[in-house]
């Protein structure tokens, strides 16, 4: 009892917290929706989180983040079961022990790395909607440890419950700065899982990958992954990217990525069109105009079936925490008469790739 009595005040003294969150309200008009569906696709979201320290001394710190969000959606995406009408869940919920050189974090957290901006072969746990106004990946439940070997190198490992037959996803990666080039290597064992939000969730395979990233007047990167499925068949994904900021106005940033994926005949086929080799190009232009406005044009183009998405967006800063977004999407196919492209489908049912125009209001607090 005496030990608890003297330790407890020190624990409370180290405790602090801060509240943060965001609210999102948006709606888009969808062109050419099927006659039995609504024309407007709308959503409302509120996210509230608290983060801070539980305890700290001269060497160690014990901190946390706990945030949850509630989403309400309405429109053709809900009617077509592409997303839920109501979704309430934790976004992040983790505890971390940290002494500067070593970090151990457990709970719902973001495990996301690699060099790619649009395409992420090494995004094992990436759930972003890259065409959305705010593409963020949700957290995954697991444990992660990070050991910093120096100021420019570290080793990291993770364990993620597969939620199927007591299986565990586990991996390890290392990252270092070698002559101004960021170099990373990763390997992961991926059993069959019940994590349906993740791609390839029901495949058992070993995964290996690397990324390189640097800057020589312009930025450049390469990120690749090799998957070995248990039937001894393989898949290879790679992305090559570059970006540069031109001295036009207040600086026009241009980003370009080329993505290539191919798989052997025995590898599980997930492409809806049954094609085993796919090539795509993604690019974006963005530029600030004064201190309140930034415009962006983002596009994806499929070299195999000639389908595309073009997504312009204007961000208007009302104040430091309130932003209004004017956004649109134009989807189509260069091939005449083509209606079932990978990036744009017109097959009589709602696919989520239709052309839209809309407004979204985002408030941070």
C-alpha positions as CSV (number, residue, x, y, z in Angstrom):
1,X,0.0,0.0,0.0
2,X,2.8,2.4,0.8
3,X,4.4,1.9,-2.7
4,X,1.0,2.6,-4.4
5,X,0.5,5.7,-2.3
6,X,3.8,7.3,-3.2
7,X,3.7,6.2,-6.9
8,X,0.2,7.4,-7.7
9,X,0.8,11.2,-7.4
10,X,3.8,10.9,-9.8
11,X,1.5,9.1,-12.3
12,X,-1.2,11.8,-12.1
13,X,1.4,14.6,-12.4
14,X,2.5,13.3,-15.8
15,X,-1.0,13.0,-17.2
16,X,-2.2,15.5,-19.9
17,X,-4.6,15.5,-22.8
18,X,-5.9,17.6,-25.6
19,X,-9.0,17.4,-27.7
20,X,-9.1,17.5,-31.5
21,X,-11.4,16.5,-34.3
22,X,-13.1,17.4,-37.5
23,X,-16.6,17.7,-39.0
24,X,-17.3,17.0,-42.7
25,X,-20.5,17.9,-44.6
26,X,-20.6,17.3,-48.4
27,X,-22.8,16.4,-51.3
28,X,-22.3,15.7,-55.0
29,X,-24.6,15.6,-57.9
30,X,-24.1,12.4,-59.9
31,X,-24.7,12.5,-63.6
32,X,-26.5,9.7,-65.4
33,X,-27.5,7.7,-62.3
34,X,-29.9,4.8,-62.9
35,X,-33.5,5.9,-62.8
36,X,-34.3,4.1,-59.6
37,X,-31.5,5.8,-57.6
38,X,-31.1,9.3,-56.1
39,X,-29.1,11.9,-58.0
40,X,-27.3,13.3,-55.0
41,X,-24.7,11.4,-53.0
42,X,-24.2,13.0,-49.6
43,X,-22.3,12.4,-46.4
44,X,-21.9,13.9,-42.9
45,X,-19.0,12.9,-40.5
46,X,-18.0,13.9,-37.1
47,X,-14.6,12.8,-35.6
48,X,-13.6,13.5,-32.0
49,X,-10.3,12.4,-30.5
50,X,-8.2,12.9,-27.4
51,X,-4.4,12.5,-27.2
52,X,-1.7,13.1,-24.7
53,X,0.6,11.6,-22.1
54,X,-0.4,9.1,-19.4
55,X,3.0,9.1,-17.7
56,X,6.6,10.3,-18.3
57,X,10.0,10.5,-16.5
58,X,13.5,11.4,-17.7
59,X,13.8,8.4,-20.0
60,X,10.3,7.0,-20.9
61,X,7.0,8.4,-22.0
62,X,3.7,6.7,-22.1
63,X,1.2,8.4,-24.4
64,X,-2.0,7.6,-26.2
65,X,-4.5,8.5,-28.9
66,X,-8.2,7.7,-28.8
67,X,-10.5,9.0,-31.6
68,X,-13.8,7.8,-33.0
69,X,-15.9,8.9,-35.9
70,X,-19.5,8.6,-36.9
71,X,-20.6,8.8,-40.6
72,X,-24.0,9.1,-42.1
73,X,-24.4,8.7,-45.9
74,X,-27.2,8.9,-48.3
75,X,-27.6,8.5,-52.0
76,X,-26.7,6.0,-54.8
77,X,-23.5,4.8,-53.1
78,X,-25.7,3.6,-50.2
79,X,-28.5,2.3,-52.4
80,X,-25.9,0.3,-54.3
81,X,-24.3,-1.1,-51.1
82,X,-20.9,0.5,-51.9
83,X,-20.8,2.0,-48.4
84,X,-22.9,1.9,-45.3
85,X,-25.6,4.3,-44.5
86,X,-24.4,4.6,-40.9
87,X,-20.9,3.8,-39.7
88,X,-19.6,4.4,-36.2
89,X,-16.2,3.1,-35.3
90,X,-12.8,3.9,-33.8
91,X,-10.4,5.7,-36.1
92,X,-7.4,5.4,-33.8
93,X,-7.1,3.9,-30.4
94,X,-3.6,3.1,-29.2
95,X,-1.1,3.3,-26.3
96,X,2.6,3.9,-26.9
97,X,5.7,3.4,-24.7
98,X,8.6,5.5,-26.0
99,X,12.1,6.3,-24.8
100,X,13.3,8.0,-28.0
101,X,15.3,5.1,-29.3
102,X,12.6,2.4,-28.9
103,X,8.8,2.7,-29.4
104,X,6.2,0.1,-28.7
105,X,2.6,0.8,-29.7
106,X,-0.5,-1.3,-29.4
107,X,-4.1,-0.8,-30.5
108,X,-5.8,0.6,-33.6
109,X,-3.1,2.6,-35.4
110,X,-1.9,3.6,-38.9
111,X,0.7,1.2,-40.3
112,X,1.6,2.8,-43.6
113,X,4.9,3.3,-45.3
114,X,6.6,3.5,-48.7
115,X,7.4,6.1,-51.2
116,X,4.4,6.1,-53.5
117,X,2.0,9.0,-53.4
118,X,-0.9,7.7,-55.5
119,X,-0.1,4.0,-55.9
120,X,1.3,2.2,-52.9
121,X,2.5,-1.4,-53.5
122,X,3.9,-1.4,-49.9
123,X,0.6,-0.1,-48.5
124,X,-0.3,-3.5,-46.9
125,X,-2.9,-1.8,-44.6
126,X,-3.8,1.1,-46.9
127,X,-7.6,1.9,-47.0
128,X,-7.4,5.3,-48.6
129,X,-9.8,6.5,-51.3
130,X,-7.2,8.3,-53.4
131,X,-9.9,10.1,-55.4
132,X,-11.6,11.5,-52.3
133,X,-11.4,15.1,-50.9
134,X,-9.4,13.9,-47.9
135,X,-7.8,10.5,-48.6
136,X,-6.9,9.0,-45.2
137,X,-6.2,5.4,-44.3
138,X,-8.1,4.0,-41.3
139,X,-6.3,2.3,-38.4
140,X,-5.7,-1.4,-38.1
141,X,-5.6,-3.3,-34.8
142,X,-2.1,-4.5,-34.0
143,X,1.2,-4.1,-32.2
144,X,4.2,-2.3,-33.7
145,X,7.7,-1.8,-32.4
146,X,10.3,0.6,-33.7
147,X,14.0,0.6,-32.9
148,X,16.0,3.6,-34.1
149,X,19.6,2.5,-34.9
150,X,20.7,6.0,-35.6
151,X,19.3,9.4,-36.5
152,X,18.7,8.1,-40.1
153,X,18.0,4.4,-39.8
154,X,15.5,2.1,-37.9
155,X,14.0,-1.3,-37.8
156,X,10.3,-1.9,-37.3
157,X,8.1,-4.9,-36.9
158,X,4.4,-5.5,-36.5
159,X,1.8,-8.1,-35.5
160,X,-1.8,-7.8,-36.7
161,X,-4.5,-10.3,-35.8
162,X,-6.0,-11.8,-39.0
163,X,-9.3,-12.5,-37.1
164,X,-9.4,-15.9,-38.8
165,X,-8.3,-19.2,-37.3
166,X,-6.1,-17.3,-34.7
167,X,-3.7,-16.4,-37.6
168,X,-1.4,-13.5,-37.3
169,X,-0.1,-11.1,-40.0
170,X,3.5,-10.3,-39.1
171,X,6.2,-8.3,-40.9
172,X,9.5,-6.5,-40.5
173,X,11.1,-3.6,-42.3
174,X,14.2,-1.5,-42.2
175,X,14.8,2.0,-43.5
176,X,18.0,4.0,-43.8
177,X,19.4,7.1,-45.5
178,X,22.3,6.2,-47.9
179,X,24.0,9.1,-49.6
180,X,20.8,11.2,-49.5
181,X,18.7,8.3,-50.9
182,X,16.0,6.9,-48.6
183,X,16.1,3.1,-48.8
184,X,13.6,0.7,-47.3
185,X,13.3,-3.1,-47.3
186,X,10.2,-5.0,-46.0
187,X,9.0,-8.6,-45.7
188,X,5.6,-9.8,-44.4
189,X,3.8,-13.1,-43.9
190,X,0.1,-12.6,-44.8
191,X,-2.2,-15.5,-43.9
192,X,-5.9,-15.7,-44.9
193,X,-7.7,-13.1,-42.9
194,X,-11.1,-11.7,-42.2
195,X,-10.0,-8.1,-42.6
196,X,-12.4,-7.4,-45.5
197,X,-11.4,-3.7,-45.8
198,X,-7.9,-4.7,-47.0
199,X,-7.1,-5.9,-50.5
200,X,-6.1,-9.5,-50.8
201,X,-7.5,-10.2,-47.4
202,X,-8.3,-13.8,-48.1
203,X,-5.0,-14.9,-49.7
204,X,-2.1,-16.6,-48.0
205,X,1.3,-15.4,-49.2
206,X,4.7,-14.1,-48.4
207,X,5.4,-10.5,-49.5
208,X,8.8,-8.8,-50.1
209,X,9.4,-5.2,-51.2
210,X,11.6,-2.2,-51.3
211,X,11.4,1.5,-51.9
212,X,13.9,4.2,-52.9
213,X,13.3,7.9,-52.6
214,X,15.5,11.0,-53.2
215,X,15.7,14.4,-54.6
216,X,18.1,15.8,-57.3
217,X,16.5,19.1,-58.4
218,X,13.3,17.0,-58.8
219,X,11.9,14.3,-56.5
220,X,12.0,10.7,-57.6
221,X,11.0,7.3,-56.1
222,X,10.5,3.7,-56.9
223,X,8.4,1.2,-54.8
224,X,8.0,-2.5,-55.6
225,X,6.5,-5.6,-54.1
226,X,6.7,-9.3,-54.9
227,X,4.0,-11.6,-53.6
228,X,4.5,-15.4,-53.4
229,X,1.1,-17.1,-53.0
230,X,1.1,-20.5,-51.4
231,X,0.5,-22.3,-54.7
232,X,4.0,-21.1,-55.7
233,X,2.7,-18.5,-58.1
234,X,3.8,-14.9,-57.9
235,X,2.6,-11.3,-58.5
236,X,4.8,-8.3,-59.0
237,X,3.8,-4.6,-58.5
238,X,5.9,-1.6,-59.0
239,X,5.5,2.2,-59.2
240,X,7.9,4.8,-60.5
241,X,7.2,8.4,-59.6
242,X,8.6,11.9,-59.9
243,X,7.6,15.4,-58.9
244,X,8.8,19.0,-59.4
245,X,7.7,22.5,-58.4
246,X,7.8,24.9,-61.3
247,X,8.5,28.6,-60.7
248,X,5.1,29.7,-62.0
249,X,3.0,32.1,-59.9
250,X,3.4,31.0,-56.3
251,X,4.8,27.6,-57.3
252,X,3.0,24.9,-59.4
253,X,3.6,21.4,-58.1
254,X,3.5,18.6,-60.7
255,X,3.5,14.9,-59.7
256,X,3.5,11.8,-62.0
257,X,3.5,8.1,-61.2
258,X,3.5,5.0,-63.5
259,X,2.1,1.8,-62.0
260,X,2.6,-1.7,-63.3
261,X,1.3,-5.0,-62.0
262,X,1.4,-8.5,-63.4
263,X,0.8,-12.0,-62.0
264,X,1.3,-15.6,-63.1
265,X,-1.7,-17.7,-64.3
266,X,-2.1,-19.6,-61.0
267,X,-2.1,-16.5,-58.8
268,X,-5.5,-15.5,-57.5
269,X,-7.2,-13.2,-60.0
270,X,-9.1,-10.3,-58.5
271,X,-9.4,-8.0,-61.5
272,X,-13.1,-7.7,-62.5
273,X,-12.1,-7.8,-66.2
274,X,-9.9,-11.0,-65.9
275,X,-6.7,-9.3,-66.9
276,X,-3.4,-10.3,-65.3
277,X,-1.3,-7.4,-66.4
278,X,-2.4,-3.8,-65.8
279,X,-0.6,-0.5,-66.4
280,X,-1.8,2.9,-65.1
281,X,-0.6,6.5,-64.9
282,X,-1.6,8.9,-62.2
283,X,-0.7,12.6,-62.2
284,X,-1.6,15.8,-60.3
285,X,-1.1,19.5,-60.7
286,X,-1.6,21.8,-57.7
287,X,-0.9,25.5,-57.1
288,X,-1.7,28.1,-54.4
289,X,-3.4,31.3,-55.4
290,X,-2.8,33.8,-52.7
291,X,-3.1,32.6,-49.1
292,X,-6.8,31.4,-49.3
293,X,-7.1,29.3,-52.5
294,X,-5.4,26.2,-53.8
295,X,-6.4,24.5,-57.0
296,X,-5.6,20.9,-58.0
297,X,-6.2,18.6,-60.9
298,X,-5.8,14.9,-60.2
299,X,-6.1,12.2,-62.9
300,X,-5.8,8.4,-63.3
301,X,-5.5,6.8,-66.7
302,X,-5.5,3.0,-67.5
303,X,-3.2,2.2,-70.4
304,X,-4.7,-1.2,-70.9
305,X,-8.4,-0.4,-71.4
306,X,-8.1,3.4,-72.0
307,X,-10.4,4.4,-69.2
308,X,-9.8,7.5,-67.1
309,X,-10.8,9.7,-64.2
310,X,-10.2,13.4,-64.1
311,X,-10.8,15.1,-60.7
312,X,-10.4,18.9,-60.4
313,X,-10.7,20.5,-57.0
314,X,-10.5,24.0,-55.5
315,X,-9.8,24.5,-51.8
316,X,-10.9,27.8,-50.3
317,X,-9.7,28.6,-46.8
318,X,-12.5,30.5,-45.0
319,X,-10.3,30.7,-41.9
320,X,-7.5,28.7,-40.2
321,X,-9.8,25.8,-39.4
322,X,-12.7,26.0,-41.9
323,X,-12.3,24.9,-45.5
324,X,-14.6,24.7,-48.5
325,X,-13.9,22.4,-51.4
326,X,-15.4,22.7,-54.9
327,X,-14.8,19.3,-56.5
328,X,-15.8,17.3,-59.6
329,X,-15.0,14.1,-61.3
330,X,-15.2,13.3,-65.0
331,X,-15.0,9.6,-65.9
332,X,-14.8,8.1,-69.4
333,X,-13.2,5.9,-72.0
334,X,-11.1,6.9,-74.9
335,X,-12.2,3.8,-76.8
336,X,-15.4,4.5,-78.8
337,X,-18.3,2.6,-77.4
338,X,-16.3,1.3,-74.4
339,X,-18.5,1.4,-71.3
340,X,-16.9,-1.1,-68.8
341,X,-13.5,0.5,-68.2
342,X,-11.6,-0.2,-65.1
343,X,-11.7,3.5,-64.0
344,X,-15.1,4.3,-65.6
345,X,-18.0,2.0,-65.9
346,X,-21.4,2.7,-67.5
347,X,-23.2,-0.7,-67.3
348,X,-26.6,0.4,-66.1
349,X,-25.8,0.0,-62.4
350,X,-24.1,2.5,-60.1
351,X,-20.3,1.8,-59.9
352,X,-19.0,4.9,-58.0
353,X,-17.0,6.0,-61.1
354,X,-19.7,8.2,-62.6
355,X,-19.1,11.9,-63.3
356,X,-20.0,14.2,-60.4
357,X,-19.8,17.8,-59.2
358,X,-20.1,18.8,-55.6
359,X,-19.2,20.8,-52.5
360,X,-17.6,19.7,-49.2
361,X,-17.2,21.8,-46.0
362,X,-14.5,20.6,-43.6
363,X,-14.0,22.1,-40.1
364,X,-11.1,21.2,-37.8
365,X,-11.2,21.8,-34.1
